[in-house]
């Protein structure tokens, strides 16, 4: 099983999806993390504010911080190898990394499984 390790910048909670001014990118990534988990991918997320020792204990994350600083986060590793830094990937990028086919979602499915919305 492949493992995605995400080293997040310091955030108020583990996913950053909290408070009154939530960044939509973090919301989307949190949903995509659940999507990966449902497909058998192990995802480990470490928040710099809450789990700083995980950054120190991972040699690549530690070296990354020494060079790029916290401004370079997030850092994403696939099975220990850096695959992305500085931004969160879109679902299509995650699907490519893990060889997971993307499902085609039609408008009917997005609107509730083909049911016509009622007023």
N, C-alpha and C positions, 0 to 999 in steps of 0.2 A: 504494500500500500504506500502510495506517495504521501508525503507530508508537506504542507504549506506552513511555514513559520512566518508570522507577521510581527515585526517590531514597530509598534505604533509610537508616535510622539506622545508626550505627556497630555493626557486627557482626563476629564472629570470622572469617567467610568471606563470599563473595559472596552466598550465599543465606540465611545464618543457620541452615542445616540442618546443624549440626555440634555436636560436644560431647556431653556426657552428658545434658543437660537441654534437649532441643529443644522449642521452642514449636510446637504442632500447627498453629497458624495459618500459620506460616512453611512448614511441610511442605505444607500444602494449597495455599498460594500458589505454591510452587515447582512443584508438579504442574500447577496451572492455567496457569502461564507456559509450560510445555512444551506443554500443550494448545493455547494460543494460537499458539505457534510452528508446531505441526503444521498449523494452519489458515492459514498464510501471514502471520501478524502478526509484525512486527519488534518485539522487546522488548529495550530497553536498560535495564540495572539498574546503578545506581551506589551503592556503599557509602561512607558518609561517612568511615569509618576508612581505607578503601583508595583512594578516588578523590575526595578533597576538592576538587580543581580543577574537576571536573565540576559541582559545586554552585556554585562561584564563577563559572564561565563561563556558566552558564545564569541569565539575569537574573531570571526568575520564581522559580527555586529559591533564588537568593541573597536576593531580597526576602522570600520566604516565611520563610527562616531568620531574617532580621533581625526579623521580626514575631512569629513563632511559636516560634522556637528549635528545638532538636533534639527537644524533646518533641512537636512537631507532626508529625514524620515517622512514617510514610512519606508522600511526596508523589508523586502519580501524574499524569502529563501524557499527553494523547492529542493527537498531532500538535502538541505545544508548548503546549496549553491545559490548565490544571489541571482535573482531573475528580474528584479525591478527595484527601483528606489525613487523617492521623491514624489510619488503619486500612487493612488490606489488603482488597480487594474479594473477594466470593465469586464463584464461577464464573458464576452466573446474571447477576451484575452485569457481569462482563466480556463475557459473550455479548451482552447488551443494548448495551453501548458499541460493540461491533464488528459488530453485526448478524449474529451467528453463531447459528444454531439450536442449541439444546441437544438432545442425543440423549437419548431415553428409555432408561434402563437398567433392565431388569426384574430381578427377584431371580435368575432363572436365569442371566442374563448376568453379573451381579455375582458369582455363585458359580462361574463358570468356564465360561461358554458353554453352559449347559443341562445340563452333566454333574452327576450326583449325586455329592456328596462321599463319598468312601469312608473307612472307618476304618482 
